[in-house]
């Protein structure tokens, strides 16, 4: 195991995963042209379960943990994210704003551990909040205040899912995600039927073309199954401090892909907001590692 860096092959795998997670926001936008957002989310988790559940053993955790994670990530994170991206926020900004999950995760960890918030964490939060504030001040067109609020809420549920998974102590994240998806798809189908209605569901399914179904499969296979499996494989071989900082590239891939493929503009305010949010994330994630490295070097 290397602690100072990654072998080139492992770095390329990590880069591929974050590239998939970042560009996935463009894929989401493609499918939403045909499918209602809650139906789309339900199909995503259906294909994450089937047929994988017949080949992946159930993780050694309780059903309550699987149910909580499935609800938080399915109905909470992706249900709200897909609704937001259905005309309320651009893919590039969604990939950036949803990273507020890092701040929520840190806050929840501190709350559960009973620790005080450290100065660098306040500084990281201030940078991230300033970036979100810049985005909120420039709503209009493809981004609305509702869209920002929905994506922030999605980030909160993502963080809650992170805490449930961490508390479970699960080692095989792939099996955990597959089995937890059993509790994601049914409530999403129910919510779709309740809020979107059968006519919209039927119309979406009938007009969905090859590109839409490929987008659905990519959500399940590429983004969920491969992404989590590869990420878990890397975390099993390297310290989290070495792997997790590469996730800072997700919004960069997201905004870049949205610019290149969808023509999403990148005005100065958007680049400035990205710099503030990513700067806050980097400070919150990397500063403790830097302090530990300095302390070890001083011994």
C-alpha positions, 0 to 999 in steps of 0.5 A: 500500500502506498501512502504518498501517492497512487501508481499511475494505473490506479490514478487513471482508474480514480480519474475515470471514476470522477470523470464518469461521476462528473460527466454524468450530469450531462447524461442526466439532462439527456434522459430528462428530455423524455422521462419525468424526473421521479420515473427516471430515478426509479428506473435508475435504481431498478437497473441497479438492482436487476439483475445484479442482486442475483449475483452480488451477496447481501452485505452483512448489515441490518435491513434498517441500514439498507432501508435508510441508505436506499431512501436517503440516496434514492428518494432523497438525493437523486429524486430531488436532484433529478427534479431540480435538473428538470428545468430548474438548474443547469447540469454544470451548476448542479454538479457544483452545488451538490458538492455541499454534501461534503460540508453536511457530512463534516457537520454531521460527523462533528455533531455525532462525535461531539467535537467543536468546529475548528477554525479551518472548517469555518473557513471552508464553510465560508468559502463554500457558502460564498460560492453558493451565494454567488450562484444564488445572486445570478439566478435566471434563465436555466437556474432558479432559486428553487433549483439551488434549494433542491440541489442543496437538499439533495446534498443534505440527503447524500451526506445523510446516506454517507453517515448511514453507510459509515455507521454500518461499517460495510466493506463491500460498497458495491453489494451495499448499494445494490441491496439498498437500491431495493428500498430506492426504486419502490418509493420512487415509483410510488412518488412518480405515480402520485406526483407525475401521474400515469399519463406522464409516465406512459408518455415518457416510456413511449417516447423514450428513444435509444439515447434515453435508455442508454442514459438510464443504463449508464446511470445504473451500470456506469455511474452506480455499479462500476463507479462504486465498485472501482472506488471501493476497490481503490479505497481497499488498497490506499488510504482514504486521504490519498483517494478522496481528494480526487473527487474534487475534480467532479464539478470540474468534469461536470462544468466542462462537459456541460460547456462542451456538449450542451453549450452551457456558458461559463461567465466570470461569475460562474467560474468565480463561484466554482473557485470558491466552492472547490476552494472550500472543499479543498480546504476542508479535505486537504488541510487536515492532511497537510497539518498531519504531514507537517507534524510527521516531518517535524518529528 
